[in-house]
Amino acid sequence: MAAACPAIYALSLSSLSFLLLSTISQLASDFSQFISKNL
């Protein structure tokens, strides 16, 4: 069981970073649309 802990930790870390990246890209696209509307 102890060998599975680092794997679970790495998996959750990678999924968290993926979630963060997708959220940031979504925010960036929303922001660019907002800027282009106001120009």
Summary of the structure (lengths in Angstrom):
residues: 39
radius of gyration: 17.1
end to end distance: 57.3
largest distance: 57.3
contacts: 70
relative contact order: 0.09
helix: 90%
strand: 0%
